[in-house]
Amino acid sequence: MDSYNFLKKFKHFNYAFVPLIISVIFIIAINSQMTSIMNMGRFANRYIMIIYPLFAAFAVALLYYITKWIFRSKKICYAICMVLSVLFIVLSNLLAPHCYRMNYPHAEMTIDAIESDSNCIVMLSSQFLLTCLTDKLSDTEHFYAATYHSALTDDYDADFDLNSKPLYLLLDVTTFENNGVSLGGIQAPQIQFEADSLYDKDEYIDFFKNLDIASNFELVGIDYNMYGRKVEIYRLN
């Protein structure tokens, strides 16, 4: 009889939560295989953000069914779920490390301070970093993007409008100086590039300094507002 009453409680159970929690488990399992949680630490959680709403819905639903077994009044169940949900929302904002809210350091000129009608040469350690500059480069007069591999062989005789328009070089110096990456200016030596990917900074500086379109070469700013990587900003005219 007791077992019958226990099973009767599942009569109106919403079985849609079964595939929901299965999806959550599979996504966590797949991401644990695809990412290095040990190296990335708390920064790895961005790969499972897609399941946060699903997991929250499942947690609240589970809490509701647990309280429903204990209390007969639905109002009490709803009240407990609402209070605990608000409590966890507040605590998650107060106690969370806010690892994605980085106050990037800078010195003098920043990337955001570059004039909207300027010309820019951008040299990046990785092509995907260009997405960090999409909004800024869309406002420039003209820009040319290069990587460590192509920078010394690319042709920079582009259609730069140098008549009263500034020309800047944005130099991602992460690999030059840190033998790895930095996060918000904080060195992270546990994340390192392979030795054969290192380059000579002086060689690149001399190359850009001697470009035909460079009438000047002055360091005007340092900014980390590109996924925490150090970017030196040079004025070339």
C-alpha positions, 0 to 999 in steps of 0.5 A: 500500500505504501509503495502504491501511494508512493508511485501515485505521487508520480501520476502527474509527473512531467516526464519532459524533464527526463530528456531534459536532464539527459541532454544536460548530462550528455552536454557536460560529458561531451564538453568534459572530453573536448575541453581541458577543465584542469588547465582552463579552470573556471574559464571552462564553464562558458562551454556549458552555458547553453545548459544553464537554463535547462539545469535551472528549470530541472532544479526548480522542478525537482525542488517543487516535487520534493516539497510537494511530497512534504507539504500538501499546499501548493502555495507553500510549495510555490513560496519555497521554490520562489524564495530559494530561487531568488536566494540562489540568484542573489548568491550567484551574483554576490559570490561568483568570481566574475571571471569574465568581467575583467578590468583590463589594464592599459597605459596611455592610448587604448584600442577604443580611443583610436580615431574612427577614420584612422588606418590600422595595421593589425598583427595578431598571434591568432586569426580568431582574435580579429573578432575582438576588434570587429566593432573598432575596425568597422569604423576605420578608414582602412585596415590590414590584418596579418598574423605572425606567420604572414606579417613579414612577407605581406604587401602593405601597399594597400589603399591607405588614406594617409592624407591627414589620416592617422596610421596605427600599428596594433601589435599583439606581443603576447608570444613575444614577451610571455611565452604564453598567454596573459589574462587581463594583464595577469600572467598565466605561465601554465598556458604556453605556446610551443617553443617553435611558435616563438618569434623575435620581437625586434625583427618585427619592430624593425620591419614595420619601422622601415615600411615605406608608409611609415614616416614615424614610429612611436609607441602611443599606448598599451592595452589588454582589451583583447582577451587579455592579451597585451597589445602595443599601439604604435603611431606610424605617421 
